[in-house]
Amino acid sequence: MAEKTPSLALQAYERIKGNILNLTYPPGMSLTEAALTKELGMSRSPVRSAIQMLKTEGLLISDYYKSITVKEITEKDIREIYQLRQLIEEAAFRFIFSSGRNEEYSYRIEEKVVHMCAVSADPYDWEIADTAMHMEIISILDNERINRIYENNMSELIRIGQYSVKNGMHIPQANEKLREMVRFMRVGDYEKSYEILKNCHLETGLSSALKGR
């Protein structure tokens, strides 16, 4: 049975959203329905529907005059996202060790890190892979509400993460530090492995993202 082709509105939504997340349409960029219609080679109706979906998600905003703008990323947004990540991931990382599953999770996280290394040449693909690695960490909590918090903030996680790369976070160095973290996890060294996650990944990501503000 043939797979159902996504509707034109969904195709438009995915293409516009992809360009927002990979920063082709950077924060603060003005967009118009007419320009998007021409760029995507579609009629206005599916593009209009896609714009409405992205407004609902908060990635696009419009003012009194109905002009369309890609949502800005503020310093407050960056600080809140990284505060959220540190609070949840610290608790999850500690539980990986206290539950005695550090060796198991070292292999699970290593699989994600291998993928990060494979896509290092593309900051967008690397950031998606990085987000998957962090989701693997919090999976230990087996908490659907926490998963939804991350999923609801996924677009901001990806956009802010690319800010970090753009403003000085060095991908090969980050990958190497994560490999080192995995090695410490495997031998049960919580202090050293968490130090890498916190100082060399979360805190470096925060400071790099803030450089562009």
C-alpha positions as CSV (number, residue, x, y, z in Angstrom):
1,M,0.0,0.0,0.0
2,A,1.4,3.4,-1.1
3,E,2.4,5.8,1.7
4,K,0.1,8.8,1.9
5,T,1.7,12.1,0.7
6,P,1.7,14.9,3.3
7,S,-0.7,17.7,2.5
8,L,0.6,20.8,0.9
9,A,0.0,22.7,4.1
10,L,2.1,20.2,6.0
11,Q,4.8,20.3,3.4
12,A,4.9,24.1,3.6
13,Y,4.9,23.9,7.4
14,E,7.8,21.5,7.5
15,R,9.9,23.5,5.0
16,I,9.3,26.8,6.7
17,K,9.9,25.3,10.2
18,G,13.1,23.7,9.0
19,N,14.4,27.0,7.7
20,I,13.6,28.6,11.1
21,L,15.3,25.9,13.1
22,N,18.4,25.8,10.9
23,L,18.6,29.6,11.0
24,T,18.1,30.1,7.3
25,Y,15.4,32.3,8.6
26,P,17.2,33.8,11.6
27,P,15.5,35.3,14.7
28,G,13.9,38.6,13.9
29,M,13.7,38.1,10.1
30,S,10.7,39.5,8.5
31,L,8.7,37.1,6.2
32,T,5.8,37.7,3.9
33,E,3.2,35.3,2.7
34,A,3.9,36.4,-0.9
35,A,7.6,35.7,-0.7
36,L,7.1,32.3,1.0
37,T,4.6,31.4,-1.7
38,K,7.1,32.2,-4.4
39,E,10.0,30.5,-2.6
40,L,8.1,27.3,-1.9
41,G,6.4,27.2,-5.3
42,M,2.9,26.8,-3.8
43,S,-0.4,28.6,-3.8
44,R,-1.2,31.0,-0.9
45,S,-3.7,28.7,0.9
46,P,-1.2,26.0,2.1
47,V,1.4,28.7,3.0
48,R,-1.2,30.6,4.9
49,S,-2.1,27.5,6.9
50,A,1.5,26.7,7.6
51,I,2.1,30.2,8.8
52,Q,-0.8,29.9,11.2
53,M,0.5,26.6,12.6
54,L,3.9,28.2,13.2
55,K,2.3,31.1,14.9
56,T,0.5,28.7,17.2
57,E,3.8,27.1,18.0
58,G,5.3,30.5,18.8
59,L,8.0,30.4,16.1
60,L,6.4,33.1,14.0
61,I,4.7,36.2,15.4
62,S,2.7,39.0,13.8
63,D,1.9,42.5,14.9
64,Y,-1.1,44.8,14.6
65,Y,-0.3,45.4,10.9
66,K,-0.1,41.6,10.3
67,S,3.6,41.6,9.4
68,I,5.2,38.2,10.1
69,T,8.5,37.9,12.0
70,V,10.6,34.9,13.1
71,K,10.5,35.0,16.9
72,E,13.5,36.5,18.5
73,I,15.7,34.7,21.0
74,T,16.3,36.9,24.0
75,E,18.9,36.6,26.8
76,K,16.1,35.6,29.1
77,D,15.1,32.8,26.8
78,I,18.6,31.5,26.7
79,R,19.1,31.6,30.5
80,E,15.7,30.0,31.1
81,I,16.3,27.1,28.7
82,Y,19.8,26.3,30.2
83,Q,18.5,26.6,33.7
84,L,15.7,24.1,32.9
85,R,18.2,21.8,31.3
86,Q,20.6,21.9,34.2
87,L,18.0,21.3,36.8
88,I,16.5,18.3,35.0
89,E,19.7,16.8,33.6
90,E,21.6,17.0,36.9
91,A,18.8,15.1,38.6
92,A,18.7,12.5,35.8
93,F,22.4,12.1,35.6
94,R,22.6,11.5,39.4
95,F,19.8,8.9,39.1
96,I,21.7,7.1,36.4
97,F,24.4,6.4,38.9
98,S,22.3,6.0,42.1
99,S,20.2,3.4,40.3
100,G,23.4,1.5,39.2
101,R,22.7,1.9,35.5
102,N,25.7,4.0,34.7
103,E,27.4,1.3,32.6
104,E,24.1,0.6,30.6
105,Y,23.6,4.4,30.0
106,S,27.3,4.8,29.0
107,Y,26.6,2.6,26.0
108,R,23.2,4.2,25.3
109,I,24.7,7.7,25.4
110,E,27.8,6.6,23.5
111,E,25.5,5.6,20.6
112,K,24.2,9.1,20.4
113,V,27.7,10.6,20.6
114,V,28.8,8.5,17.7
115,H,26.0,9.9,15.7
116,M,27.0,13.5,16.8
117,C,30.5,12.8,15.5
118,A,29.2,11.5,12.2
119,V,27.2,14.7,11.5
120,S,29.8,17.2,12.9
121,A,30.2,19.0,9.6
122,D,26.6,20.3,9.8
123,P,25.8,22.4,12.9
124,Y,22.0,21.9,12.4
125,D,22.3,18.1,12.2
126,W,24.8,18.1,15.0
127,E,22.4,20.1,17.2
128,I,19.5,17.7,16.6
129,A,21.8,14.8,17.4
130,D,23.0,16.6,20.6
131,T,19.4,17.1,21.6
132,A,18.8,13.4,21.2
133,M,21.8,12.7,23.4
134,H,20.3,14.9,26.2
135,M,16.9,13.2,25.8
136,E,18.7,9.9,26.3
137,I,20.0,11.2,29.6
138,I,16.5,12.3,30.9
139,S,15.0,9.0,29.7
140,I,16.2,7.4,32.9
141,L,13.5,9.4,34.8
142,D,10.8,7.6,32.8
143,N,8.6,10.7,33.3
144,E,6.3,11.7,30.5
145,R,5.7,15.1,31.9
146,I,9.4,15.9,31.8
147,N,9.6,14.5,28.3
148,R,6.8,16.8,27.2
149,I,8.6,19.8,28.7
150,Y,11.6,19.1,26.6
151,E,9.5,18.4,23.5
152,N,7.6,21.6,24.0
153,N,10.8,23.5,24.1
154,M,12.6,21.5,21.4
155,S,12.5,24.3,18.8
156,E,14.2,26.7,21.2
157,L,16.7,24.1,22.3
158,I,17.8,23.6,18.7
159,R,17.9,27.2,17.7
160,I,19.7,28.3,20.9
161,G,22.1,25.4,20.5
162,Q,23.1,26.6,17.1
163,Y,23.7,30.1,18.6
164,S,26.2,28.3,20.9
165,V,28.0,26.8,17.9
166,K,27.9,30.0,15.9
167,N,29.4,32.0,18.8
168,G,32.3,29.8,19.8
169,M,31.3,26.3,20.9
170,H,33.8,24.0,19.1
171,I,32.0,20.9,17.9
172,P,35.0,18.5,17.7
173,Q,36.1,19.5,21.2
174,A,32.6,19.0,22.5
175,N,32.5,15.6,20.9
176,E,35.8,14.6,22.4
177,K,34.7,15.8,25.9
178,L,31.5,13.7,25.6
179,R,33.5,10.6,24.7
180,E,35.6,11.2,27.8
181,M,32.3,11.6,29.8
182,V,31.2,8.2,28.5
183,R,34.5,6.6,29.6
184,F,34.1,8.0,33.2
185,M,30.5,6.8,33.3
186,R,31.5,3.3,32.3
187,V,33.9,3.0,35.2
188,G,31.4,4.5,37.7
189,D,33.0,7.9,38.2
190,Y,30.0,10.2,38.7
191,E,32.0,13.3,39.8
192,K,34.2,13.4,36.7
193,S,31.5,12.5,34.2
194,Y,29.1,15.0,35.6
195,E,31.8,17.7,35.6
196,I,32.2,17.3,31.9
197,L,28.4,17.4,31.2
198,K,28.0,20.5,33.4
199,N,31.2,22.5,32.8
200,C,32.2,21.5,29.3
201,H,28.8,21.2,27.8
202,L,25.9,23.0,29.5
203,E,27.9,25.9,30.9
204,T,30.0,26.3,27.7
205,G,26.8,26.2,25.7
206,L,25.2,28.9,27.8
207,S,28.2,31.2,27.7
208,S,28.6,30.7,23.9
209,A,24.9,31.3,23.2
210,L,25.0,34.5,25.3
211,K,27.9,36.0,23.3
212,G,25.6,36.9,20.4
213,R,23.2,38.8,22.6
